[in-house]
Amino acid sequence: MTKQKKKAFTLIELLIYLGIVAGLLVVAGAFTWSIIKGSVKSASVREVQQNGRLAMEMVTREIKAASGINSPLAGLSGDTLSLIMSDTGLNPTIFELSNNQIVLTQGVDGPYTLTSNQVLVSSLIFTNLSYAGTPGTIRIEMTLDYNNLGAQPEYNASK
């Protein structure tokens, strides 16, 4: 009688294959997790940048439309900007920091928030760089941070 050889995996071969598959799964999982964290970080940075850009555009547009500056006085800095507008219904137009958000008040209308609740404005400084006899020049400095409620490092973003 002839003996037939059975083709099967030995226990050692099975353990080696399981180790290789487990290693590949760990590497794939780490790669996937890295992509997810990068996506979250990108969304946080994008939110901060968009809020900063939109707030800066709004403030700049109103400064260009203004006929004068109430405060800060020439050569001084402050956390509030008060503008004199040609349209008396918009007088005064005020930008200020309130509850970590940039707020706009125009005449009796407002206040309107210019930044979302996902972004915290930690610093807002207006410096009047005007000289006598000039229409006025304002330097605007602001610091915006993502509102990271869970204190997770991938949500940290500042501009």
C-alpha positions in Angstrom: 0.0 0.0 0.0 1.2 3.5 -0.8 0.9 6.3 1.7 -0.5 9.6 0.6 1.0 12.7 2.0 -1.5 15.2 3.4 -0.8 18.8 2.5 -1.5 21.0 5.5 0.0 23.9 7.4 2.1 23.1 10.4 1.5 25.0 13.6 4.7 26.9 13.2 3.8 28.0 9.7 0.4 29.1 10.9 1.9 31.2 13.7 4.3 32.8 11.3 1.5 33.7 8.9 -0.6 35.1 11.7 2.3 37.2 12.9 2.8 38.6 9.4 -0.9 39.5 9.0 -1.1 41.0 12.5 2.0 43.2 11.7 0.5 44.4 8.5 -2.8 45.2 10.2 -1.0 47.2 12.9 0.9 49.2 10.2 -2.3 49.8 8.2 -4.1 50.9 11.3 -1.4 53.3 12.4 -1.3 54.8 8.8 -5.1 55.2 8.8 -5.1 56.8 12.2 -2.3 59.2 11.1 -4.5 60.2 8.1 -7.5 60.8 10.3 -5.5 63.0 12.7 -4.0 65.0 9.8 -7.5 65.6 8.5 -8.7 66.9 11.8 -5.6 69.1 12.2 -6.2 70.5 8.7 -9.9 71.3 9.5 -8.9 73.1 12.7 -6.2 75.2 10.9 -8.6 76.0 8.0 -11.4 77.2 10.5 -8.9 79.5 12.2 -7.6 80.9 8.9 -11.1 81.5 7.4 -12.3 83.3 10.5 -9.2 85.5 10.7 -9.4 86.3 7.0 -13.1 87.2 7.0 -12.8 89.3 10.2 -9.8 91.1 8.8 -11.6 91.8 5.5 -14.7 93.2 7.3 -12.6 95.5 9.5 -10.5 96.6 6.5 -13.6 97.3 4.4 -15.2 99.5 7.1 -11.9 101.3 7.7 -11.7 102.2 4.0 -15.3 103.4 4.0 -14.8 105.5 7.2 -14.4 109.3 7.0 -12.5 109.4 10.3 -11.2 107.7 13.4 -12.6 108.3 16.9 -10.3 106.0 18.8 -7.6 105.1 19.3 -6.1 108.5 19.0 -3.2 109.1 16.6 -0.1 107.3 17.9 -2.0 105.2 20.5 -3.2 101.6 20.6 -6.3 100.1 22.0 -8.6 97.0 22.0 -11.5 99.0 20.5 -11.7 100.7 17.1 -14.3 103.5 16.7 -14.8 104.9 13.3 -16.7 108.0 12.0 -18.8 106.9 8.9 -20.2 109.1 6.2 -23.6 107.6 6.8 -24.7 109.1 10.1 -26.9 106.0 10.8 -23.7 103.9 11.1 -22.0 106.3 13.6 -20.1 105.2 15.4 -18.9 101.9 13.9 -17.1 100.0 16.6 -15.0 96.9 16.5 -14.1 95.3 19.8 -13.3 92.1 21.6 -16.2 90.6 23.6 -16.3 87.1 25.1 -13.3 86.0 23.0 -15.0 87.1 19.7 -14.7 90.1 17.5 -17.9 92.2 17.6 -19.2 94.9 15.3 -21.6 97.6 16.4 -22.9 100.2 13.8 -24.8 103.0 15.3 -27.7 101.5 17.2 -27.5 98.2 15.3 -25.6 95.2 16.7 -23.5 93.9 18.2 -22.8 91.4 15.5 -20.1 88.7 16.0 -17.6 88.4 13.2 -16.0 85.2 14.3 -17.6 81.8 14.9 -17.8 80.1 18.3 -15.2 77.5 17.1 -12.6 80.2 17.2 -11.4 82.1 20.2 -9.8 85.6 19.7 -7.3 86.0 22.5 -5.9 89.3 21.4 -7.1 92.2 19.3 -5.1 95.4 19.1 -5.7 98.5 16.9 -2.9 101.0 16.5 -3.6 104.4 15.0 -0.5 105.2 12.8 -2.1 108.3 11.3 -0.3 111.6 10.9 -2.0 115.0 11.0 -3.7 115.9 7.7 -3.9 112.3 6.5 -7.0 110.2 6.1 -5.8 107.7 8.7 -3.9 104.5 9.0 -4.8 101.6 11.4 -2.6 98.6 12.1 -4.7 95.5 13.2 -3.2 92.7 15.2 -5.2 89.7 16.3 -4.5 86.3 17.7 -7.0 83.5 17.0 -7.0 80.0 18.5 -9.2 77.0 17.7 -11.7 76.4 20.5 -10.2 73.0 21.6 -12.8 71.9 24.2 -11.3 68.4 24.6 -7.7 69.6 24.9 -6.7 67.2 22.2 -3.4 68.1 20.5 -4.7 67.4 17.0 -7.2 70.3 17.4 -4.6 72.9 18.4 -4.4 75.7 15.8 -3.5 79.3 16.2 -2.9 82.2 13.9 
